[in-house]
Amino acid sequence: MYRFLLTPRWWGINVFVLLAIPVCIFMGSWQLSRFEDRVDTHQQQEHQAADAKAAAARPLTQLLPVDKNTSGRRATATGRYDTGHQLLVPDRQLGERTGFYVLTMLRTDGGKALPVVRGWLPGDADSKADAAKVPAPPRGKVTVSGALQASENQGTQGAQSGGGLPTGQLGMISAASLVNIVPYDVYDAWITVSAAQSPMKAVPPAAAEGSGLDLKAFQNLGYTGEWFVFAGFVVFMWFRLFRRESEAARDAALGIAPEEEMPVREASVGETAAR
């Protein structure tokens, strides 16, 4: 009764099933491992953030380049603020409110400049009234301390492409976006100060890219479920085809054939009238 399993058609079906199920299980396990890695990294980031608050600030040059281990660590830099290159970074959220960052270039003793986010203000960066609330940066030589951050890119939440922004505004905080704005070399990193001048509020450090429990992390979890569902669907369809074929083979062995449909003849007008 199961001789149909030896036909070329069923050889193809069986080979497909035997290949599809391991592939689906492998892909689902891989997506699950990606999610678990993000969870582990997120927990490490939380521990590092707690340790960073308790740890003493270190010189900027000792923490470069910025990676997942140094992102958010307290860094110090000494230099002078470039009052001629103060920029506003619009459309940045703090809590549930939208405002803008106040970014000033710090000309360090090492020669390069460090972008420093001195704080956040609510409002619209395009508004002259809101922009007028920005306090002037300290003059003279200063030492700033704050959380070290990696340069932003196109995928960073809240970052804009920078195109079409008015003069004095910046879409992304990165050396690449500053190269045409300031006439000196810039560190490929920035810091957000721990204590902001009033009325500004300090900007908390963001988690390193690809390390937090963001939307991408839960997408990995969703893909995990999808791959396992695909594996179950393949098994379900195989059993469904097998059951249909086995029932057809059993009926054929018993000599049971489906009744032929009787042709329906349309009655003519005359026949209808005769009736």
N, C-alpha and C positions, 0 to 999 in steps of 0.2 A: 504493500500500500504506500510505502514511503519511497518508492523507486524514483519519484519525481525529483528527489534531492540530488540524484546523480545526473540530472539533465544540465546542459551548459548554462541555461538561464539561472538555475539555482546555485551552480558553482560560482557564477558571478555575484549573486546576492550574498552567498556565504562569505566569499572573500572580502566583499565590501564591508560587511558587518564586522568581521574579524579585524579589519584595519581601522574602521571608524571608531569602534568602542575604545581601544587603547589611546587613540589620538585625542578623543574627547576627554578621557580621564586625565591624560597627561596635561592638556591645556587647562583643564579646570584646576588641577593640582598646582600648576605653575602660577595661575592667577591668584590662587589662595596663598601661595608662598609670597607673592608680591604684596598682598594685603598684610600678611603677618610681618613682613620686613618693615612696612610702613608703621605698623603698630609698635614694633620694637624700637624703631628710630624715634617715633614720637615720645615714647617713654624715656628714652635716653636724652632727648631734647629737654624734657621736663626736669630730669635730674640735673642736667648741665645748667639749665636756667637757674635752678635753686642754688647750685654750687657757684654759679657766676655772680649771684647777688652777694654771696658771702665772701667770695674771693676778692683779693685786691686787684685793682686795675693794673694792666700791663701796658708797656709802650706799644704803640701801634705797629711798629716794624716787627715786633716779636710774634704778632698774631697773623701776619700776612703770609701767603694768600688766604683769603677767607674760604673756609670749607664748612662742612656740617659740624665739625668739632669746634671751630673758632667762631662760628656765627652766633651772635648774641653775647659773646664775652665782652667784658668791660675793657675798653682800651683808652689810652690817654695820648694826647698829641699837643705839642706846644708850637705856637706860631702867632700870626697876626691875621685878623679877619680882613678880607678884601671887601670893604664896604661898597665898592663899585660893582661888585658882582653878587648881589643878593637876589635870589630867585624864589618864586612862589611855585609850589607843586600842587595844582588844583585837583579837585575830586578825590580827596582822601578822607576816609572814614575813621572816626575815633568813637568807639561805642556804636550808637545808632545815629550819630550826627555826621553830616558831611561838611568838610571844610578844606583847608589847604595847609601844606607844610611850608615852613619858612626855612629855606636852605641858604647858607652862606659859605663861601669858600674860605678855608683856613690855609694861609700860606705857611707851611711848616718849616722848621729849621732845616729839614732834609732837602728842601728845594721844591718838592712836589706840593700840590694843594690837595687838601682833604675836604670833600663835601660834608658839611655838618648840618644836620637837621636840628635847628635850635628850638623847634616846637611846632605846635599845631594850633590853628585858630579856626573857629567856626565861620561859615560864610562863603562868599563867592570870591575867588581870586580876581575876577574881572571887575568887581565892585571897587571903586576908588575909596568908598567909605570903609570897607572891610580891610583893604590893603593898607589904609592909613593907620590901622590899629597895630601894625607890626612895629615892635620896638627896635630901635637902632642897635646894632651889635656893639659889644664892648670894644673900646679902642685900646691900642697898645698891645703888648705881648700878653698872651693868655694861654692857659693850659685847660683844655677841654677834656671831659671824661664822659663816656657814654657807651652804649651797646654797639658793637661792630656789626655791620651788615654787608652782604654781598651786593654787587651791582645788580640792578633790576634788568629784566629783559621783557620781551613782548608778552610772555606768558604770565608775568607777575600780576596778581590781582590788583586792580586799581590803577595800574600803569597805562599810560597812553602812549601812542606812537610818537608824540611830540610834534607832529606835523600840524601847521595851521595855528599854533598857539601864539598869543600876543608876545611882544617883547617883554622880557622880565619873567616869563613863565617857563617851566620845564615839565615835560611829560613823564620821563623816566629818569631816575637817579642812577646814572652810570657814566663812566669815563667816555664812552662812545657818544653819548648825547651831549656831553659838555665840551667835546673837542673843538666845536665850532663857535663856542660861546666865550670861553676864557682863553687867554693867550699864553697858557703855561700847562705843564704836564699835571695830570690829575691821577690820584690813586684809584685803582680799580676796586674801590670799596667806599663806604661812607659810615658815619656814626650818627646816632640819635642821642642827644645829651640826656643825662639822667635828671637834671634839674633845669627847667625852662624858665626864662624870664616872664614875669607877669606882663600881659594877660595870657600869654601862651601856655599851653599844656604840653608836658613831655610826651613824646611818642614812644610807646612800648615797642621793644624789638619784635620783629616778625620771625616766625620759624623759617629755617632754611628751606629752600625750594626742594620739593620732593620728599620732605621728611615728616610733614604733619598729616593729620587725619582730615585731609581735604576731600573735595569731590572726586578727585582721581583715585584716592584710596578706596572709596566706597564703590567706584566704578569697577575696580579690580574684584571686589567682593561680588558685585552683580554679575560680572563675566564668569566668575566661578560657578555660580548657580546655573547660568545659561549653558555652560559646557556640560555639566552633569545632567541637565534636562535633555540636551541633545543626545547624550549617551543612552538615557532611558527611552527616548523616543525611537532610537534605532532598534533597541531590543523589542519595544512594543510593536513596531511595524513588522519586524521579522516574525514574531509569533502570530501576528494577524495574517500575514501572507501564508505562513505555514499551516495555520488552521484552515484557511480557505482552500488551499491546495489539497490538504489531507481529506477534507470533507468531499471535495470534488472527486478525488481518487476512490474514496469509499463508495460514493454513489455509483461511480462507473463500474466498480467491482460487483455491486448488487444489481446492476442492470437498470438502475433508476435513471431516467432521462427527463429533463424538463419538458412539460407539455408545450406542444407547438401552439403558437398563437393562431387562432382562426382568423382568416382575412375578413375584414369588415367591408361588406359591399354596400355602397350607397344606394338607397332606393331611388328609383326614378320617380318622376312626377306621376307617371301613369300608374305605377305600382302603389304609390301612396294613395292615389285616388281610388284604386280598386279595393284597397283595404277599407 
